[in-house]
Amino acid sequence: MKFVSTRGQAPELGFEDVLLAGLANDGGLYMPVDWPKFSEDQIAAFAGLSYQDLAYRVIRPYLGENVDDANVRQMIDAAYASFHHKAITPLTQLRENDWLLELYHGPTLAFKDVAMQLLGQLFDSVLKARQKKITIIGATSGDTGSAAIEAMRGRDAIDIFILHPHNRTSEVQRRQMTTVLDANVHNIALEGTFDDCQALVKAMFNDVAFRNAVSMAGVNSINWARVMAQVVYYFYAGVALGAPHRPISFTVPTGNFGDILAGYVAAQMGLPIAKLVIATNVNDILTRVLDTGVYEVTSVTPSSSPSMDIQVSSNFERLLFDAYGRDASAIRGVMNSLQQSGRFALSTEAHEWIKQRFDACRVDEAETLSTIKQVYGETGHVIDPHSAVGVAASQHCRGDHAIPMVTLATAHPAKFPDAVGKAVGDAPDLPPSMADLFHREERFDVLPNDLSQVQAYIRGKTRV
Ligand SMILES: *Cc1c(COP(=O)(O)O)cnc(C)c1O
């Protein structure tokens, strides 16, 4: 399988190079040259497979020819051994034909573990084969950093540096990062905001001398391998609820558009999906672009679902690539416009193409809390604010009630004790694996918001 950049001016690469590159060097995102497709019979034969066996079948077509199948199976098994539920991503019923897909049973209690755990295995395997070492540098407002650290800890070929805004993450989120004491893990508490952290990572990436000196790599959600790993659970839920013999709909709490893009990919691969509902909180750039055809960046409003508080939804570029019939020059055009004026207008055809496949719904803070309360009252299940945005949107965009609706539950409620406590009275307990989180030793260094000082720190510590 070869991969092409959405902006058409970077070399075509194979899977392993796409994995290590992250972003294409023309600023675009990598997409497979075409979509591998399963027949109805093949999908019917997925029924009853374990999550791991299904994962093997879904991701195998992307990995290319010269991969050792036994090694792939072993990586998948190792990735999901860290999950605390035998089904990996279990389905829970909320109402008639209404389901929750629980994606938060991994080591850091958010859905990002599903992809990141596999990414850790993939990186390790490729780096060993190439006898190469890398330095992963990332910025986080919470969930991505902890999932990445947990996936990369203790690996010989990888050093990981995660910048978080000092005193601006929740204590659970900070401790999930700073209590990992492996020698290859480095937490930087930056004296600044999340945007400052992100700006520094971007500046380091654009500093070619530095990037090459430390073999810098990224793990943010534009990495194709993360999208690929997330396709699996759409098939897992879909087949459990009757696909390919009946269509299924999904609602996805969305920020960077990675998770819901994986649903689009599942549909391209043959899963009969009736509707994909984009659920946003008050940071509603995606809802607005569906309603108006104009993608326009505004300022971020902090909400109780912070992992969806975004301005620019980076994976949306992958959808645009298909919406514009894979015309890379059209993508360069809209992305230039975005960079110069903070906005672009979709062509009529692209807007229609997207509306045929997606619905979108914005959920405000009051409804987020009342939905946590409502689900708890009706079912006894406690859901987190991100999942609640999804459930509320799924109710608004329900459509045909004969079609099963699956809402993706993206975080464990114990990760967001304040909002959940406000809605249901009690703050939920951390699960047993994390019960002593508040008593563990922490390690991090506070650094000023200064590029050269952060670079000097990383150069001094990386083993590359
Ligand atoms: C990252 C995250 C999201 C948003 O996922 P995207 O792939 O960026 O759309 C939603 N919920 C939680 C809990 C997250 O951590």
The ligand as an ORCA input file, in Angstrom:
! r2SCAN-3c Opt
* xyz 0 1
  C      -9.112     13.489     21.928
  C     -10.458     13.311     22.517
  C     -11.633     13.562     21.772
  C     -11.612     14.103     20.351
  O     -11.096     13.165     19.455
  P     -10.653     13.627     17.986
  O     -10.076     12.408     17.363
  O      -9.618     14.704     18.206
  O     -11.861     14.127     17.294
  C     -12.853     13.311     22.378
  N     -12.939     12.858     23.649
  C     -11.836     12.619     24.393
  C     -11.992     12.151     25.785
  C     -10.558     12.821     23.857
  O      -9.461     12.586     24.619
*
